[in-house]
Amino acid sequence: MHILKNKKFYIETLGCKVNQYESDAMRRILEDAGAVSAPLPEADICIVNTCSVTNMADHKSRQMLHHAKKIRPDAVIVAAGCYVQAQGEKLLNDGAVDILIGNDRKSHVAEIIAGYLESLNSFSGNGNGEEAGQPQADSSVRRPGREGAASLLDIASSCEFEALPATLPASMTRAYLKIQDGCNAFCTYCIIPYVRGRIRNKPLDSILSETAMLADRGIREVVLTGIHISAYDDAEKKRGSSLTLTDTIQKIAEIPGIERIRLSSLEPRVITPSFLDVITGIPKVCPHFHLSLQSANNDTLKRMNRHYTIEEFMDITRLLREAYDRPALTTDVIVGFPGETDAEFEDTYRNLETLNFYEMHVFKYSRRKGTLADKMPDQIPENTKNERSRRLLTMTASHKAAFESSFSGEDHLVLAEEVIHKDGKIYLRGHTERYILVDVPYSTLSPEQTPEEYINQFIRFRRSL
């Protein structure tokens, strides 16, 4: 792929941490092929790793593609990821896009782009009846209907985890480690199973070798991430394996240099007494759990196709609080889901008061074409969604302040992530094991080290409010 040597590329990442992980991998693939990362205004190749979780995400993806084309009209514009997978060949008619790369083709980013560039050279003015710029159809993709676009594979046909190269994060303190992809849940509001495919796991040896590489390069904290990591066990059973998520966590914890392990969003059903028996015996696992709730009313949960009741969810939070001292419990909540009556919302509100999360990520329901919820009756007016969102945001701000104040006067280990300047003073900013953001005054630390030398070190700090 000599044609990529010294080509300048830019990657814009939209959406989740899985996308960020995959963008980092694509960056390494292109750099290994000889390309060079550059700012958007200088790029020969502009890649937008898109998101499609909501209609707004679609809009932002489309907007970013057109922005890239406006800034760099002569560059090759590449649309990758979930928006591409959701829109399919409709995107071939978008004049801003030259290449499409689906969610199981990101590992081929260099060869796809190189093939496109070579076909531009081969067919430009060659007199064989092809138009200038018309690419040769790759044997592994369908020939596009529009000039200069490579198509994508059907994600539903994928049954194996796509291998992407391990790469270091830009922060050099915390790394996201993708262990799983896909989802089989089919919640009525969600497009993700259609754009990410069915559940599939990264092989354990690949997980461990990547973690060991990260540890060797100085990473102290890893976050296990995926589209639906709670389904990790299910995917292993499908493969005829007895491997479990807790087995994998235990193996990761044995790798020298890794001192913290966090788990990304979990479905409630994964939290069982046997699960807790294992992870409470692994000190490296942080007492910080993001539990996907979505609604705290049973009728709304049924319409969402969520497979638990609010009573079961409350039992799960009780188990966590019995197992850990003040675990940081966070969640996602959707307000204004179709059919959510005032009484249902008030029930959600009361139950959320009782659950008392450290943080809630509150989302106003957004209709998503291709989902069952989009066709449901009794869609909620925007002004009602706004008011319900406002009330929950007020609640979570109060709960967050109370949770953090409960640690006043106690010592914490803070992983220093960056140096910041505030009010004329220098601070080391980082997170505690419960993911509380802390600014440690440099003046309280040893002057024998510069502020920058503290980055990626654990600092013991007594937090006061």
VOGU-3710 file (C-alpha; in Angstrom, 3 decimals, decimal comma):
1> mhilknkkfy> 0,000/0,000/0,000  2,791/2,342/-1,027  0,155/4,758/-2,322  -0,703/5,710/1,289  2,861/6,672/2,196  2,955/10,253/3,549  -0,750/10,772/2,836  -2,254/12,982/5,524  -5,389/11,706/7,245  -7,813/13,022/9,834
11> ietlgckvnq> -10,298/10,990/11,901  -13,363/12,519/13,570  -15,064/10,248/16,105  -18,723/10,565/17,029  -20,625/8,548/19,628  -19,492/5,954/22,139  -16,206/4,733/23,593  -16,347/1,685/21,336  -16,150/4,061/18,377  -13,197/5,836/19,983
21> yesdamrril> -11,426/2,512/20,441  -12,046/1,624/16,797  -10,890/5,054/15,603  -7,635/4,596/17,523  -7,206/1,219/15,809  -7,874/2,708/12,352  -5,336/5,414/13,105  -2,696/2,807/13,856  -3,564/0,797/10,723  -3,139/3,881/8,529
31> edagavsapl> 0,092/4,912/10,248  1,475/1,393/9,781  0,665/1,797/6,078  2,755/4,977/5,951  0,041/7,619/6,294  0,430/10,538/8,695  -2,159/11,963/11,100  -2,933/15,636/10,467  -5,523/18,310/11,305  -8,642/18,421/9,127
41> peadicivnt> -7,605/21,499/7,090  -4,435/19,677/5,955  -5,844/16,192/5,381  -5,838/14,276/2,102  -8,171/11,693/3,649  -10,979/12,609/6,090  -12,611/9,751/8,007  -15,784/10,316/10,019  -16,438/7,393/12,365  -20,176/7,905/12,696
51> csvtnmadhk> -22,891/7,227/15,260  -26,529/6,295/14,681  -27,936/5,724/18,168  -30,544/8,492/17,694  -31,875/10,644/14,861  -29,796/13,475/16,297  -26,691/11,268/16,031  -27,561/10,648/12,378  -27,887/14,398/11,852  -24,518/15,092/13,499
61> srqmlhhakk> -22,868/12,369/11,406  -24,290/13,765/8,179  -23,369/17,294/9,259  -19,761/16,300/10,009  -19,363/14,586/6,629  -20,536/17,714/4,839  -18,361/19,906/7,064  -15,303/17,815/6,156  -16,149/18,126/2,451  -16,557/21,878/2,811
71> irpdavivaa> -13,215/22,295/4,590  -11,347/19,883/2,286  -13,254/19,657/-1,032  -10,398/17,812/-2,767  -9,881/15,251/0,011  -11,210/11,700/0,003  -14,165/11,664/2,416  -14,718/8,347/4,198  -17,902/7,580/6,133  -17,427/4,697/8,591
81> gcyvqaqgek> -19,454/3,056/11,328  -23,032/2,908/12,532  -24,617/5,687/10,438  -23,161/4,037/7,357  -24,523/0,671/8,441  -27,987/2,136/9,109  -28,237/4,114/5,876  -26,559/1,588/3,588  -26,591/2,417/-0,099  -28,649/5,572/0,457
91> llndgavdil> -25,349/7,205/1,358  -24,047/6,419/-2,124  -26,180/9,312/-3,332  -24,562/11,761/-0,920  -22,163/13,903/-2,911  -20,027/14,528/0,188  -19,034/10,869/0,574  -16,437/8,970/-1,470  -16,044/5,738/0,503  -18,319/3,782/2,831
101> igndrkshva> -16,881/1,453/5,487  -19,233/-0,678/7,570  -18,797/-1,837/11,138  -17,081/-5,093/10,236  -14,718/-3,499/7,701  -12,763/-1,045/9,833  -9,803/-3,403/10,021  -9,595/-3,083/6,199  -9,514/0,729/6,226  -6,026/1,009/4,692
111> eiiagylesl> -6,606/-1,441/1,850  -10,040/0,045/1,037  -8,652/3,583/0,826  -5,534/2,423/-1,049  -7,714/0,545/-3,530  -9,823/3,629/-4,091  -6,784/5,844/-4,668  -5,237/3,319/-7,047  -8,482/3,073/-9,013  -8,574/6,858/-9,343
121> nsfsgngnge> -5,096/6,723/-10,858  -5,923/3,758/-13,094  -9,177/5,069/-14,524  -8,452/8,760/-14,815  -8,475/9,541/-18,548  -7,594/6,017/-19,673  -9,949/6,050/-22,629  -11,617/2,746/-21,854  -15,085/4,160/-21,467  -14,899/4,543/-17,695
131> eagqpqadss> -15,415/8,002/-16,298  -12,521/9,721/-14,626  -12,474/8,847/-10,963  -14,594/5,693/-11,374  -13,134/2,956/-9,102  -12,764/-0,717/-9,914  -15,226/-2,738/-7,822  -13,453/-4,556/-4,988  -14,164/-8,293/-5,020  -15,241/-8,242/-1,375
141> vrrpgregaa> -17,794/-5,436/-1,704  -20,727/-4,674/-3,961  -20,065/-2,294/-6,823  -21,408/1,135/-5,891  -24,108/2,922/-7,742  -22,345/6,275/-7,399  -18,919/7,244/-8,611  -16,129/6,824/-6,148  -17,903/4,964/-3,332  -16,971/1,549/-1,960
151> slldiassce> -19,890/-0,283/-0,381  -20,204/-2,343/2,773  -20,977/-5,836/3,922  -24,210/-6,841/5,639  -23,385/-6,752/9,360  -25,872/-9,562/10,011  -23,616/-11,924/8,071  -20,787/-11,383/10,544  -20,290/-14,103/13,133  -16,714/-13,425/14,272
161> fealpatlpa> -15,213/-10,609/16,297  -13,360/-8,226/13,996  -9,690/-8,202/14,926  -8,322/-4,683/15,297  -4,734/-3,865/16,302  -4,004/-2,913/19,875  -3,128/0,726/20,240  -2,280/3,201/22,962  -4,802/5,871/23,956  -3,838/9,510/23,641
171> smtraylkiq> -4,226/10,085/27,397  -1,662/7,389/28,373  -3,440/6,868/31,708  -6,735/5,062/31,055  -7,353/2,696/28,157  -10,614/1,350/26,769  -10,369/-2,350/26,029  -13,024/-3,645/23,649  -13,894/-7,223/24,587  -17,247/-7,678/22,843
181> dgcnafctyc> -19,388/-6,402/19,976  -23,024/-6,662/18,923  -26,319/-6,998/20,773  -29,253/-9,421/20,730  -31,565/-7,490/23,062  -33,709/-5,599/20,520  -35,021/-2,925/22,876  -37,871/-1,213/21,063  -36,132/2,183/20,944  -32,731/0,952/19,770
191> iipyvrgrir> -31,191/0,545/16,310  -27,898/-0,897/17,572  -28,587/-4,628/16,945  -29,217/-3,738/13,289  -26,027/-1,708/12,842  -23,677/-3,704/15,086  -24,936/-7,228/14,471  -25,242/-10,121/16,914  -23,166/-10,661/20,027  -19,623/-11,897/19,503
201> nkpldsilse> -16,587/-11,845/21,764  -12,948/-11,015/21,394  -10,856/-14,160/22,001  -9,388/-14,314/25,509  -5,778/-14,612/24,313  -6,215/-11,412/22,269  -7,709/-9,604/25,258  -4,816/-10,640/27,493  -2,073/-9,862/24,969  -3,556/-6,423/24,343
211> tamladrgir> -3,822/-5,751/28,085  -0,220/-6,861/28,601  0,916/-4,494/25,832  -0,977/-1,628/27,474  0,574/-2,427/30,852  4,071/-2,608/29,338  3,518/0,865/27,854  2,548/2,306/31,241  -1,251/2,128/31,263  -2,488/1,757/34,852
221> evvltgihis> -6,261/1,559/34,340  -8,364/-0,301/31,785  -12,091/0,003/31,092  -13,699/-3,138/29,676  -16,050/-1,969/26,995  -18,249/-3,230/24,185  -21,751/-2,793/22,868  -23,249/-5,174/25,440  -20,547/-6,645/27,702  -23,194/-8,253/29,924
231> ayddaekkrg> -23,825/-10,641/27,015  -20,202/-11,845/27,107  -21,197/-15,087/28,857  -24,007/-15,721/26,348  -21,629/-15,395/23,419  -19,203/-17,855/25,016  -21,977/-20,394/25,606  -22,951/-20,066/21,941  -19,374/-20,977/21,043  -19,525/-23,988/23,366
241> ssltltdtiq> -17,137/-22,383/25,856  -17,461/-22,252/29,636  -15,527/-18,970/29,805  -17,360/-16,230/31,730  -16,991/-12,494/32,093  -15,689/-12,966/35,640  -13,059/-15,440/34,360  -11,863/-12,785/31,932  -11,769/-10,092/34,624  -9,718/-12,375/36,871
251> kiaeipgier> -7,208/-13,042/34,077  -6,846/-9,336/33,330  -6,296/-8,600/37,024  -3,318/-10,998/37,048  -1,390/-8,870/34,534  1,349/-6,860/36,319  1,053/-3,099/35,954  -2,726/-2,957/35,628  -3,915/-1,495/38,915  -7,520/-0,556/38,154
261> irlssleprv> -10,241/-2,319/36,177  -13,527/-0,627/35,372  -16,570/-2,133/33,723  -18,552/-0,119/31,195  -22,344/-0,166/31,021  -23,866/-3,342/32,449  -27,301/-4,852/32,055  -28,763/-5,437/35,531  -29,103/-9,195/35,090  -25,330/-9,693/35,174
271> itpsfldvit> -25,203/-8,559/38,832  -25,838/-11,752/40,799  -24,559/-12,983/44,180  -22,121/-15,331/42,401  -20,863/-12,490/40,168  -20,301/-10,311/43,224  -18,582/-13,128/45,113  -15,920/-13,143/42,405  -15,396/-9,458/41,680  -15,365/-8,378/45,339
281> gipkvcphfh> -12,376/-10,701/45,662  -10,537/-8,754/42,946  -9,337/-5,508/44,588  -8,434/-4,028/41,202  -12,121/-3,864/40,178  -13,336/-0,340/40,947  -16,554/0,074/42,982  -18,089/2,017/40,109  -20,967/0,430/38,201  -23,006/1,891/35,376
291> lslqsanndt> -26,303/-0,004/35,266  -28,530/0,478/32,250  -32,026/1,249/33,633  -33,856/3,456/31,037  -37,076/3,751/33,079  -38,103/3,143/36,673  -41,720/2,260/35,817  -42,709/-1,306/34,983  -45,233/-0,462/32,270  -42,713/1,701/30,454
301> lkrmnrhyti> -40,048/-0,982/30,845  -42,353/-3,499/29,158  -42,936/-1,196/26,188  -39,154/-0,763/25,954  -38,694/-4,570/25,943  -36,438/-4,382/28,987  -36,283/-7,761/30,700  -36,516/-6,820/34,379  -38,866/-5,047/36,759  -38,026/-2,030/38,841
311> eefmditrll> -38,306/-4,220/41,937  -35,652/-6,572/40,549  -33,462/-3,596/39,695  -33,752/-2,270/43,251  -32,698/-5,674/44,597  -29,604/-5,522/42,388  -28,587/-2,096/43,710  -29,110/-3,432/47,245  -26,726/-6,321/46,509  -24,082/-3,883/45,253
321> reaydrpalt> -24,416/-1,624/48,278  -24,131/-4,603/50,601  -21,029/-5,826/48,768  -19,218/-2,460/48,587  -18,849/0,607/50,777  -20,702/3,400/48,962  -20,254/2,136/45,408  -20,674/4,755/42,713  -23,837/3,651/40,909  -24,732/5,491/37,718
331> tdvivgfpge> -27,402/4,932/35,088  -29,165/6,020/31,910  -32,792/7,178/31,925  -35,016/7,952/28,935  -37,860/10,397/29,532  -40,849/10,853/27,250  -40,891/7,330/25,864  -44,056/6,727/23,801  -47,032/6,206/26,078  -45,264/7,443/29,222
341> tdaefedtyr> -48,146/8,991/31,156  -47,792/11,571/33,887  -48,494/8,814/36,431  -45,782/6,577/34,951  -43,257/9,380/35,023  -44,119/10,237/38,630  -43,585/6,564/39,504  -40,199/6,711/37,767  -39,362/9,901/39,646  -40,214/8,398/43,060
351> nletlnfyem> -38,267/5,222/42,352  -35,231/7,176/41,181  -35,304/9,166/44,404  -35,179/5,858/46,271  -32,437/4,389/44,055  -30,310/7,485/44,720  -27,778/7,135/41,902  -24,485/8,976/42,010  -25,177/10,203/38,477  -27,958/9,811/35,933
361> hvfkysrrkg> -27,494/10,405/32,217  -30,903/11,715/31,222  -32,016/11,444/27,603  -35,168/12,802/26,007  -36,658/10,069/23,836  -35,762/10,571/20,183  -37,701/8,724/17,501  -35,497/6,372/15,526  -36,655/5,088/12,172  -36,403/1,314/11,917
371> tladkmpdqi> -37,372/0,705/15,552  -40,695/-0,457/16,992  -40,940/2,587/19,256  -40,995/4,912/16,256  -44,359/3,422/15,243  -45,876/3,401/18,726  -48,914/5,596/19,444  -48,986/8,336/22,079  -45,723/10,030/21,184  -44,866/12,578/23,893
381> pentknersr> -44,689/16,332/23,118  -41,255/17,941/23,285  -42,258/20,417/25,997  -43,278/17,507/28,253  -39,970/15,749/27,601  -38,104/18,950/28,412  -39,870/19,387/31,753  -39,344/15,757/32,767  -35,678/15,967/31,793  -35,258/19,182/33,812
391> rlltmtashk> -36,683/17,555/36,940  -34,395/14,516/36,708  -31,339/16,648/36,020  -32,112/18,667/39,147  -32,434/15,427/41,103  -29,157/13,974/39,868  -27,254/17,177/40,640  -28,477/16,952/44,245  -27,652/13,248/44,549  -24,201/13,753/43,021
401> aafessfsge> -23,308/16,530/45,480  -24,503/14,469/48,460  -22,563/11,380/47,335  -19,317/13,297/46,877  -19,699/15,136/50,186  -20,009/11,783/51,976  -16,263/11,288/51,328  -15,211/14,627/52,817  -12,193/14,228/55,075  -11,297/10,763/53,731
411> dhlvlaeevi> -8,162/9,800/51,831  -8,431/8,813/48,163  -6,055/7,504/45,557  -6,290/9,743/42,519  -4,809/8,688/39,197  -3,332/11,936/37,856  -4,436/12,410/34,250  -3,662/16,015/33,339  -2,218/19,290/34,595  -4,674/22,179/34,769
421> hkdgkiylrg> -4,365/25,835/35,718  -7,155/27,373/37,760  -7,315/30,722/39,567  -3,603/31,203/39,099  -2,747/27,839/40,678  -1,597/24,467/39,316  -3,607/21,286/39,900  -3,313/17,621/38,989  -6,705/16,458/37,735  -7,770/12,826/37,946
431> hteryilvdv> -10,355/10,362/39,194  -10,764/8,301/42,325  -11,630/4,607/42,134  -15,324/5,635/42,290  -14,742/7,960/39,324  -15,103/11,129/41,349  -13,251/13,907/39,550  -10,671/15,549/41,809  -8,277/18,476/41,371  -5,223/17,978/43,608
441> pystlspeqt> -3,312/21,227/44,349  0,271/20,879/43,155  1,315/22,973/46,153  0,427/20,025/48,431  2,800/17,670/46,585  6,550/17,262/46,625  8,272/20,023/44,613  10,983/17,525/43,664  8,705/16,451/40,803  7,320/18,784/38,178
451> peeyinqfir> 3,532/18,733/37,664  4,002/16,829/34,400  6,031/14,130/36,173  3,017/13,309/38,337  0,925/12,317/35,307  -0,007/8,620/35,411  0,921/8,355/39,084  -1,423/7,618/41,972  -1,625/10,501/44,417  -3,036/10,102/47,908
461> frrsl> -5,307/13,071/48,571  -7,722/14,021/51,327  -10,792/15,572/49,739  -12,640/18,338/51,555  -15,781/20,247/50,589
//
